[in-house]
Amino acid sequence: MRWVVVPAHADQEPPPDLEKVCSWLAENSLPLSSLKRSGIAEDVHYRLAYKLDGKLAAKDTYKRRRRCFNAAMAYAIQKRYLDENPLAGLERPATAASGPIDPRVLMNAVQGREFLTAVSYVGSVHRNRGRRLVAFFGCILYAAMRPAEVVALRLNDCHLPEKGWGVLTLRETRPVSGKTWTDSGQRHDKRGLKMRDPEADRPVPIPPILVAMLRAHVKEFGTAADGRVFQNERGGLVGTSSYWRVWEEARPLAFPPHKVASPLAGKPYDGRATCITDWLRSGLPVAEVARRAGTSPEVIDRHYAGCLDNSEEEDNKKIEKTMGWE
């Protein structure tokens, strides 16, 4: 089925085993112009928000589908197949916004250190699967980097002094799209930063503990041929499945059984959530947290408000000090 929608196959005859499939699709697919009819557009929007079993899709699933559809419509408008996006103005309040981060996924400082230590024990001594990713996960846990940003990090963009804080200047991401869908023909596409202009960068100050991790990593493993800090055993890009496996194998080594069975640090993105929450609890302004994390203040407020409930007493003391009531 995937063969049919690959752009490179547009002028080719389908393989014999796909002829019936292609014929069926041609007979049962609506033309793009049908989206101009409000009923069709509303039906498409409904299908974006629901699963095949009729149940409401997850909020992130809906948003991802909507982004992909909007990108397709932007291309159709560019080619003048359509005058406007037929779904513009259609909203689903039930799926348009997601709630706060579940506090149970967040690691405390001790758990974070123990987890990174556990990562170093994953894999055999000869393959170094875990040790190659200690600093990788450190970038997520201490700099709130997205995994695709860590994959693309280059040594030339790292300021790693012998003492004190350093700075990582993020310039690109390497998300996984699959060879069929990328311009380069590689599994990892090369893109600019999320929510930024293609040429924009994002400097992120990093604490001494992460500086030391990165210096030790480069000393032990060097860099890839193109200057990337992290590489797999063959010098290529670190794959999503590779770092996910190491993350999952490290959890039972780092946490007691009842914590392994809990949502604690269930996925790599939970390390980013931990870092963002730590920044907020330290008193960093929301706007600065958003800048360092590469997102918007609105997203920070929406997702992390529920993780800061325990700071009310501390906040009251800050107000008393400012007002001279101490």
C-alpha positions in Angstrom: 0.0 0.0 0.0 2.8 2.4 0.8 4.1 2.1 -2.8 1.1 3.9 -4.1 1.7 7.2 -2.3 5.5 7.5 -2.8 6.0 10.6 -5.0 8.8 8.9 -7.0 6.3 6.3 -8.2 3.8 8.8 -9.6 4.7 8.1 -13.3 5.3 4.4 -12.9 3.0 1.4 -13.5 2.2 -0.5 -10.3 3.9 -3.9 -9.7 1.7 -6.8 -10.7 0.9 -7.7 -7.1 -0.4 -4.2 -6.5 -2.5 -3.7 -9.6 -5.8 -4.6 -7.9 -4.9 -2.5 -4.9 -4.2 0.5 -7.1 -7.4 0.0 -9.0 -9.4 -0.2 -5.9 -7.8 3.0 -4.5 -8.5 4.9 -7.8 -12.1 3.8 -7.7 -12.8 4.5 -4.1 -10.7 7.7 -3.4 -12.4 11.1 -3.6 -10.8 13.8 -5.7 -9.0 16.6 -3.8 -11.6 19.1 -5.0 -14.2 17.3 -2.9 -12.7 18.9 0.2 -14.4 22.1 -0.9 -17.7 20.6 0.2 -18.2 21.3 3.9 -19.7 17.9 4.6 -16.6 16.1 3.3 -14.2 18.4 5.1 -16.1 17.8 8.4 -16.0 14.1 7.9 -12.2 14.2 7.3 -11.8 16.2 10.4 -13.8 13.7 12.4 -11.6 10.9 11.2 -8.5 12.8 12.3 -9.9 12.9 15.8 -11.1 9.3 16.2 -9.7 5.8 15.9 -11.1 3.0 13.7 -13.0 1.6 16.6 -14.9 4.8 17.0 -13.2 5.9 20.2 -11.6 9.3 20.6 -7.9 9.3 19.6 -5.2 10.5 22.0 -4.7 14.3 22.0 -1.2 14.0 20.7 -2.4 11.6 18.0 -5.0 14.1 16.8 -2.5 17.0 16.8 0.1 14.9 14.8 -2.5 14.0 12.2 -3.7 17.6 12.0 -0.2 18.9 11.4 0.4 16.3 8.6 -3.0 17.2 7.0 -2.2 20.9 7.2 1.2 20.4 5.6 -0.5 18.5 2.7 -3.1 21.3 2.3 -0.4 23.9 2.3 1.2 22.1 -0.6 -2.1 21.8 -2.4 -2.6 25.6 -2.0 0.9 26.2 -3.3 0.2 24.1 -6.4 -3.2 25.9 -6.7 -5.3 22.8 -6.4 -7.1 24.5 -3.5 -7.7 28.1 -2.5 -7.6 27.5 1.2 -7.3 24.9 3.9 -10.8 23.3 4.2 -10.2 22.4 7.8 -9.3 26.0 8.8 -11.5 27.0 11.7 -12.5 23.5 12.6 -11.6 22.8 16.2 -12.0 19.9 18.6 -11.8 21.3 22.2 -11.7 17.7 23.6 -8.4 17.1 21.8 -7.0 20.5 21.0 -5.1 20.9 24.3 -3.4 18.4 26.5 -3.2 18.4 30.3 -0.3 18.8 32.6 2.6 16.3 32.8 2.0 13.4 35.2 4.2 14.2 38.2 4.8 10.4 38.6 7.0 10.3 35.5 9.5 12.8 37.0 12.8 11.7 38.5 14.3 13.5 41.5 18.0 14.4 41.6 19.1 11.1 43.1 17.0 9.0 40.8 18.4 10.9 37.8 22.0 10.2 38.8 21.3 6.6 39.6 19.5 6.2 36.2 22.5 7.5 34.3 24.8 5.2 36.2 22.5 2.3 35.3 22.7 3.3 31.7 26.5 2.8 31.8 25.9 -0.9 32.7 23.6 -1.7 29.8 25.2 -4.0 27.2 28.4 -5.9 27.1 31.7 -4.4 27.9 32.9 -4.8 24.3 29.9 -3.2 22.7 29.6 -0.2 25.1 25.9 0.2 24.2 25.1 1.9 27.5 28.2 3.9 28.0 27.8 5.5 24.5 24.5 6.9 25.7 25.2 8.2 29.2 25.9 11.7 28.0 23.2 11.4 25.4 20.6 10.9 28.1 22.4 13.5 30.2 21.6 16.1 27.5 17.9 15.2 27.8 17.9 15.2 31.6 20.1 18.3 32.3 19.5 20.4 29.1 15.9 19.5 28.3 17.0 18.6 24.7 14.7 16.6 22.5 16.2 13.3 21.4 16.3 14.4 17.7 18.3 17.5 18.8 20.8 15.3 20.7 21.3 13.1 17.7 22.3 16.2 15.6 24.6 17.8 18.2 28.0 18.7 16.9 31.2 19.2 18.9 31.8 22.6 17.3 28.5 23.8 18.8 29.6 22.8 22.3 31.4 25.1 24.7 32.8 22.7 27.3 35.2 24.5 29.8 37.2 22.6 32.3 35.4 24.2 35.1 31.9 25.8 35.5 28.9 26.0 33.2 29.1 25.4 29.4 26.8 26.2 26.5 25.3 24.0 23.8 24.2 25.9 20.7 21.5 23.8 19.1 21.1 24.3 15.3 19.3 21.3 13.8 17.4 18.1 14.5 17.6 14.6 13.0 14.1 13.1 13.3 13.4 9.7 12.0 11.2 9.7 8.9 12.2 6.6 7.0 14.3 6.4 3.8 11.3 6.5 1.6 10.1 9.9 2.8 13.3 11.9 3.1 15.0 14.0 0.4 18.4 12.6 1.3 17.2 8.9 1.1 18.4 8.4 4.7 16.3 7.3 7.7 17.0 10.5 9.6 15.9 13.7 8.0 17.9 16.9 8.5 15.8 19.8 9.7 16.0 23.0 11.7 14.9 23.4 15.3 11.3 22.8 16.2 9.2 26.1 16.4 12.1 28.1 15.0 13.1 29.6 11.6 15.3 27.2 9.6 18.4 29.2 10.2 17.8 30.0 13.9 19.8 28.5 16.7 19.1 28.0 20.5 21.9 28.5 23.0 21.3 26.4 26.2 23.5 26.8 29.3 24.5 23.4 30.7 25.6 22.7 34.3 29.1 21.4 35.2 27.8 17.8 35.6 26.8 17.7 31.9 29.9 19.4 30.8 32.0 16.7 32.5 29.8 14.0 30.9 30.3 15.4 27.4 34.0 15.9 27.8 34.4 12.3 29.1 32.2 11.0 26.2 34.3 12.7 23.5 37.5 11.6 25.1 36.4 7.9 25.1 34.4 7.7 21.9 35.6 10.7 19.8 33.2 12.2 17.3 31.5 11.1 14.0 33.2 12.0 10.7 30.9 15.0 10.3 31.6 16.2 13.8 28.5 14.8 15.6 29.1 14.1 19.3 27.0 10.9 19.3 27.4 8.0 16.9 26.6 4.4 16.9 29.2 1.7 16.7 29.6 2.1 12.9 29.9 5.9 13.1 26.3 6.5 11.9 23.4 8.3 13.5 22.0 7.0 16.8 18.7 5.3 16.0 15.5 5.8 17.9 15.1 2.1 18.6 18.7 1.9 19.9 18.4 4.6 22.6 14.8 3.4 23.5 16.1 -0.1 24.2 18.9 1.2 26.4 16.5 3.4 28.3 14.1 0.5 28.9 17.0 -1.9 29.9 18.3 0.7 32.4 15.1 1.2 34.3 15.2 -2.2 36.1 18.8 -1.5 37.0 18.2 1.9 38.4 14.9 1.6 40.2 13.3 -0.9 42.7 10.5 -3.2 41.3 7.6 -1.0 42.5 9.1 2.0 40.7 9.8 0.0 37.5 6.1 -0.9 37.5 5.2 2.8 37.9 5.2 5.5 35.2 8.5 6.9 36.6 10.9 7.7 33.7 8.8 5.5 31.3 10.3 7.1 28.2 13.2 9.3 27.2 11.0 12.4 26.9 10.3 12.1 30.6 13.9 13.1 31.2 13.1 16.4 29.3 10.0 16.9 31.5 12.1 16.4 34.6 14.6 19.0 33.5 11.9 21.6 32.6 10.2 21.0 36.0 13.5 21.4 37.8 14.1 24.8 36.0 10.7 26.0 37.0 11.1 24.9 40.6 14.4 26.7 40.8 12.6 30.0 40.1 13.6 30.5 36.5 11.1 32.7 34.7 8.6 30.8 32.5 9.7 32.7 29.4 13.4 31.7 30.0 12.4 28.1 30.6 10.5 28.1 27.3 13.4 29.7 25.5 15.9 27.1 26.8 13.5 24.2 26.1 12.7 25.5 22.6 8.9 25.8 23.1 6.4 28.5 24.0 5.5 29.9 27.5 1.9 28.8 26.8 3.0 25.2 26.4 5.0 25.4 29.6 2.0 26.8 31.5 -0.3 24.2 30.0 1.9 21.1 30.6 3.8 21.9 33.8 1.4 23.9 36.0 0.3 20.6 37.8 3.9 19.7 38.7 4.5 22.8 40.8 1.7 22.4 43.4 4.1 21.8 46.2 5.8 25.2 45.8 3.0 27.4 47.3 4.6 27.8 50.7 7.9 28.7 49.2 6.3 31.2 46.8 4.5 32.8 49.8 7.8 33.3 51.5 9.2 34.9 48.4 6.2 37.3 48.4 6.7 38.1 52.1 10.4 38.9 51.5 9.6 41.1 48.5 6.9 43.0 50.4 9.1 43.4 53.5 6.9 41.3 55.8 9.6 39.0 57.1 
